[in-house]
Amino acid sequence: MKISFLPKSRLGTWTAGLGIYSLFVFIFSYVFFELLKITTSDILITIIGASSIITSIIAFFTGIITVIKNKERSVLTFWLYFWV
């Protein structure tokens, strides 16, 4: 069994993309809202946090599907699958 770094299937690419997006949104929201104390409104923080949580949940389920259905064996898919 050969394990590659990048996913080979289309659904694996979506999993990696959504997981990386949610990771960047987590980092973005932490830096701007906690460290720099830049808050315009509480609704903005809620929307950004909710979108990050939703994308990480979607990445988790697409990761499960791509590992089971497509037998995806890539480092990014497994890392994001267990990270979320």
C-alpha positions, 0 to 999 in steps of 0.5 A: 500500500502506497501512501502519498502526501496529496489526495488522489481523488476529487473528494479527497481534495475537497476534504483537504481544502475544507480542512485547511480552510477551517484551520486558517479561519480558526487562526485568523479569528484567534489572531484578530479577535483575541490577540489584537482585540479587533472586534467590530461586533459580536455577530461577526465573531459568531458568523466566522466561528460558526462557518469555521465549525461547519466547514470542519464538520463537513471536512470530517464527513467527507474525509470519512466518505473518501477513506471508505468509498475511494480508499484514499490513503494520503497524508493530508486526508488522514491528518485532517480526518483526525485533526477535526 
